[in-house]
Amino acid sequence: MTRVLHLSSGNLYGGIETLLTTLAGERALCPEMVPEYGLCFEGRLSSELRTAGVGLHVVGKVRFSRPWTVWFARRRVRQLLAEIRPDVVVTHACWPHSVFALAVRDAGLPLVFWAHDVANMSHWLDRKAARIPPDFVIANSNYTASTLHRLFPGVPHAVVYSPVRRAPGDTGRRADLRREFDTAADDVVLLAASRLEPWKGHALLLEALTQLRDRRGWTCWIAGGAQRPHEVEYLGELKRQVEAGNISGRVRWLGERSDVPDLLAAADVFCQTNQRPEPFGIIFIEAMHAGRPIASVRLGGAAEIIDNTCGRLAEPGSTTSIARTLSELIESSQLRHSLGEAGPTRARDLCDTAVQLSALHERLRRVSAAAIPESTGSSNGDLR
């Protein structure tokens, strides 16, 4: 048995949190790996972990602007480590690593950093996290791994694609959701579902759709709620862009949703046109599992995940290329069908839950046993 303590913030909900809930919900597929969780904030993640019935420890809210909150949380984690004595501790991204890596080091436990984003060292959190190198790094894609030398030079790493559960959407809700969002039954629905971050490319998508405003038969659903002040401001900018582009009658704002599988079942195409590279993109795998073709851009994780069997990649930053890609998918139901049909196979090949949990366990087991390979990296295929 390998007992793993995962440390994360818990105040937001996105790809990291989806992964953490998958590790909890699918733990029966790899009973040799026992996950527990340490979070700073209560929220949707803590609620879902409690429902999953795993060990959950809330150590207290942390604000770097209030140093005493950092010290208190570290003390709580030191106590927690002494109580449960995990075999290995995993920090998920730079924020929790900056908060807790010192406490893990003080406890003398193996420390693994899970890289969920590219390392560019432009943010103070990256530079703060870099002060305490882990024993090992797990990267969520080859693209992410290619940037690790900036953050933790010389630290061994491996790529493990996120295990992604197949969560079948309720196809029986298709008609109801379309009525709810005032969408014609025969319209091609383009779904974008992500956090409201500018780099996710909503503005590029809307600009491309503005070029298609005279084309009949499409509606765009945008799912994702503003979780932080800058996201509220960004949402306002997007709504003004829609008004200026005269496509407000074609765009629906769905807000924060917990029923994304049902939305995918009710939609026809999944769209995410990033302005900067996606480190991985769990939502792409979820869309493939749902049998939905994907329209994205040839950047980062998307270029690693999406091939011509399951989607189409436009040129980065080119609204003309994005509009052309969307137009092709809107126009051809046969193309949508063939790409969607190939999606589940592609998703299983990349992110089969049992396979990836086994790969993760093997890596963590080796770290906990101080048997880290001397090579500086490994491809995802090597892990299987």
N, C-alpha and C positions, 0 to 999 in steps of 0.2 A: 504494500500500500504506500502511495505517495501522497502525503497530506500537503495541499497547496493553499497558501493564503494569498488571495488576490486583493491588492490595494488600489482603490480608485476614489474619485471624488464623490460621485453620486448625485450631483446637483443638476446635471443635464441628461439628455437622452438622445443617443445617436448610435454610431457604429460600435463604439467600445461597449456601450451598455447592452446592445443587442448581443454581442459576443458573450458578455458575462452571463446574461440570462440563458444563453444557449448552453454554456458550460454547466450551468446549474440544472437546467431542465433535461439535458441529455446525458447526465452523469452515469446513468445505468448502462450506457453503451461502453463505458470504460470504468468498471467498478474499482480498478486498481488505483484510480486517481480520485482523491476526495477533495473537492473544492470547499473553501471557506472564504468569507469576504469581509474586508474592512472598508467602511465608507465614512466619509466626513459628513455627508448631508442626507437627510431623509428626502424621499421623492419617489418618482415612478420606479426607479431601479430597486430601491430598498423594498418597495411594496411587492414587486414581482419576485424578488429573491425570497422574501418571506413566504410567498405563495408556493414557491418551489420547494420549501422545506429544508434549505441549506443553512449552515452556520453563518450567521450574520452579526457583525459587530460594528456599531456606529460609535465612532471615537470622538465626535464633536466637530462643529463647524470650524473651518480654518479660513483666515484672511491673512495674506502675507503683509498687508498694511497694518495688522495687529499682531505683532510678533508673539505675544503671550498665547494666542490661539494656536500657533504652530507648536510652541513648546508643550502646551497642554496635550495636543493631539499626539505628539511624539511620545509623551509619557504614557498615555493610554495604550499606544501601540507597543511600547516596551513591555508593559504589563501583560498585554494580550499575547505577545510572543512567548513570554515566560509561562503563561498559562497553557496555551495550546501546543506550543513547540512544533510548528510546522516543519516539514522536510525542506521546503523551499518557499520563498516569498517572491511574488511577481508584482512589480509596479507597472501600472498601465498608463503610459505616456509621461511627459515631463513634469506635469504638475504634482501628481502623487509621488513621483520619484524624488522631486525636490523636497517634499515634505517629509517622507518616511525613510529614504535610503539610509540616512545616518542612524536611525533607530535600528534598522535591520543589521547594519554593520556592527553596531554596538552589541547586538545579541549574538553575533558570530554565526548567523545563518546564511545559507546560499541565497544570493540575490539575482533575480532575472528581471530585465527590463523588456517590456513588450512594446515595440515601436509601432505605433499606429499612424504615424505621420512622418513626413519627410523631415530630415534634420537639416536646417539651413543656418542655425545659430544666429538668426537675426532678432530673435526674441529673448528677453532676459531669462525666461524660464528655461530655454534650451541651455543657456550658458550656466545657469545655476545647477541644472541637472547634471551637466557634464563634469562637475567637480567630484562626483562620487561614481566612478565607473562600476557597473555591475559585473558579476561573474560571467554572465552570458546574456545575449540579446536574441529575442525572437522578433522577426520582422514579418509584417503581414503581407508583403509582396516582394518580388525581386526589385521592383522600382524603389520601394522604401529602403531595402537593404543596400542599394547602391549609394545611399547618402549617409550611412551610419558612420563612415570614417570621420565625418565632421564632428559627430557627437561623442563617440566612444572609440577612438582609434585603437586598433589592436585587440579589441575585445571580440572573442569568438561569437559568431552568430549563425542562425539558420532561419530559413523562410518556412513558415507554416501558414498556409492559407486558413482563413477562419472557417471553422465548421459552421455550416448554415443549415438550419432545419428546413425541411420542406413543410410549409404551413399552408395547406390547401385553402384557398379562399372559398367563400360561400357563393357559388355561382347563382344560387337562388335569389341573392340580393341584387343581382345585376340590374334588373329593371327598376327595383325600388331605389337604388342609389342614383340611377340616371334621372328618375323623377325628382328625387331629393335635390339634385344639383341642376335641375332645369336643363337637362340634356336630351336631345332627340334620340330615340331608340336606335336609329340607324347612323348616328354620327360616329366618326372615328374619334375615340377619346384618347388624347395624349396626356399621360399622367406623369407629373414630376413630384417626387416625394423625397424630401431631404430636410435637413436643418436649414434655417434661413440665414445662410452665410453667403456673402457676395461671390466667393470663389466657386460656389456650387453652380453658378452660371445661369441663374434665373433670368438675368437681364439679357444675356445672349439669346436665350430661348425665346423670350418675348419679342426681341428685335427681329429674329428670324420669322416668328409667327406674324409679325406685322407685315412682312413681305408676302404672306399668304392670306391676307385678310379678305381678298376677293375670291378665294377658293372656297367653295361651299363644302359642307360635310365634315367639319372638324370642330371639336371643343377641347380646350385644355383645362385639366384639373391640376391645381397646385396645392399639394398637401404639405403641411409643416407650419408649426406655430412659432411665434417670436418668443424666445426664452430669455433673452437679455436685452438691455436697452438699445444697443446698436442694431439688434435684429428688428426691433419695433420701427426704428428709423428706416432701415432697409426695406421693410415691408411697405411702408408709406411711399418710398421711392418707386418700388415696383408697381404699385397701384397707379401712381401718377404716370408712369411709363405706358401702362395699358390704356389709360384714358387718352394720352397724347397720340398713341398709335391707332386709336379708333378700333380697338379689338375688345373693349370691355364686355361686349355681348357674347364673346367667345371664350372668356377666361372665367373659371370658377375658383374662388379662394376657399379651401376646405378647412384651413386651420390645423391645429394639432390633432392627429388621429392615432388611435391604437388598433385600427382595423385595416392596416395596409394590405394584407393578403386579400381582403374582400375588395378593396379598391383596385388592386391589380386584376382580379377576376372580372371586374366590371369595366375595365379599361381595355384598350386595344394595342397601345404602344407605350413603353416606358421611356421617358426622356430625361437625360441629365447631361447638360452641355457645359462642362466645367470650364472656368476661366483659368484655373491652374490645376495641375495634376491631382487626381484623386489617388490617395495612397493605395487603396484597395477598392472598396465599394461593395459592401455586403448587399446593398439593395440591388445591385446588378444580378447577383446570384439569386436573390429572392424573385426577381422578375423572370429569370430563366426558369426557375422552378414552377412559376405560374404559367409558363408557356407564352410569355409576352415578348415580342421582338423589342430590341433596345436600339435607341438612337442616342449616340454619345459622340465624344470627340476623341481623336487619336492622341491621348495624353495619359501618362502614368499608368495606374492600375487598370483603367478602362481598356487601354491598348493591350494589356497583358491578359485580360479576362475575356473580352468580347472579340470574337472572330466573325468571319462572313457567314458562318453557319447559323448564328443566332442573333446577329444585329448588324448595324451599319455605323461606321465611324466617320464623322465629318472632320474637316480640317480645323485645327484649333484656332479660335478667335475669328473664324470666317462665318459671319451670319449668312452669307450667300450659300456657302457649302452646307451649313446647317439647314437652311430653308430647303435646299435641293434634296437633302436626305429625308427630311420630314415629308416633303411633297411626294417622294417616291413611295414612302410607307403609307401615306394617306390614300394614294391613288390605287395601290395594288393590294387587294385582299388576299390574293394568292401568295404574294411575297410575305405578307404578315403571317399567314398560316404556316408557310414553310420554315420561316425563321423561328416562330414560336414553337413549332413542333420539335425542333432540334434543341431548344433551350434546356429542358430537364436533363438530357444526357450530358450536355456541356457542364451544367451545374454539378451533377454528381461526379464527373471526372475531376473537377477542380476542388470541390468542397464537401465531399461525402462526409457526413457527420462522424460516423464510426471510424473512418480512416484517419481523419484529421485529429480526432481526440486521441487515437492511438499514437499518432506522430507526436502530438504535444506531450503526451505522457512519457514517451521514450526520451524526449529531450530533457524534460524536467527531472526524470529519474536519474539521468546521467549527471545532471548538474548537482543534484542532491547527494549523489554518490561520489562527487568530485572526479568524475570520469569524462570531463569535457574534451572533445576531440581537438587536436592542435590546429586543424585547418581553420581558416578565417571565415568560412561560410559554407553553405550547402544549398543546393537548389531544392525546391519543393518536391521534385520527383525523387530525390535521394532519400527523402524522409519516409517514403511509403514502403 
